Amino acid sequence: RDFYDHNDRLVFIIETGGLLRALGKDGANVKLLSEKLRRRLKVAEFNPDVKLFIRNLIHPLKVAKTDVDTPEPGIITLSDEDTKTKGLIIGAKAQNLRFYERVVQKYFPEVREIRVV
């Protein structure tokens, strides 16, 4: 469905239901492509539910709560107690968080911002 070059990693957004096929048995497809391209890969499955799409995008990181119904429309809040997880989602100078926002806004234009609390 889509492809991004983010930092040292190639990120592929694939159609809903195509994750197992894209990964291959024991991740063989991803490993082979990663070796050939000499780059790290991440495969995320698109989901029409914005909450599930964000969870797929930040996987393997997990957050305790994803709140779409905030007082301000267009703001999504990710909540977790673990500061390490929060730091990995945000990234240095918020580069990871801004990348996630850009990807989510492409498919869900009503999303203005993603916040981590």
Buried (B, 14 or more C-beta within 10 A) or exposed (E): EEEBEBEEEBBBBBEBEEBEEBBEEEEEBBEEBBEEEEEEBBBBBBBEEBBBBBBBBBEEBEBEEBBBEEEEEEBBBBEBEEEEBBEBBBBEEEEBBBBBBEBBBEBBEEBEBBBBE
